[in-house]
Amino acid sequence: MAREALLVVAPSNFRDEELFHTKEELESAGIKTTVASKTTSVARGMFGGTAKPDTTLEDVDVTKYDALVFVGGSGANVYFDDPTAHRLAREAYENGKVVAAICIAPSTLANAGLLRGKRATCFPSEAGNLRGKDAVYTGKPVEQDGRIITADGPGSAREFGRVIARVVNQL
């Protein structure tokens, strides 16, 4: 059975490496990727990369995917308090899927209540928020706690993708 991952990007200012390197690692492990955002308009990265979302967050059925991955970058804060992003993250987790986030995006998971009591990492600027939402902040480049995978930023994007792929392929 083909495995699939949904990568969620901000409409603008997603971190290029966190989308493209993570996507490359997933695809090289045989996992099909789909990109989602608030709209299907071309999303722009912080360094000029672009991605044409395949779907909107509103239209996502998380049961179709094995992993839900929130990409970071300064624009990722658009999902910090987004009810649709929170609902999808909780539904994915409740349905036995891998839920992952990199850079500042783990704050979306923390704000959705998914990191309570879980080991997690993120870009240092969001460590206080994770701790405030009862996550066990580790500061590691990549952290896995069961089916929740978090990473600290662009330098860890390839390892982040490899860890997601390994866990998805073990489901």
Beta strands, then each sheet from edge to edge (+ up, - down):
strand 1: 3-8
strand 2: 12-14
strand 3: 31-37
strand 4: 43-45
strand 5: 50-51
strand 6: 55-56
strand 7: 67-70
strand 8: 98-102
strand 9: 119-120
strand 10: 136-137
strand 11: 142-145
strand 12: 148-151
sheet 1: 6+ 3+ 1+ 7+ 8+ 12+ 11-
sheet 2: 2+ 4+ 5-
sheet 3: 9+ 10+
end
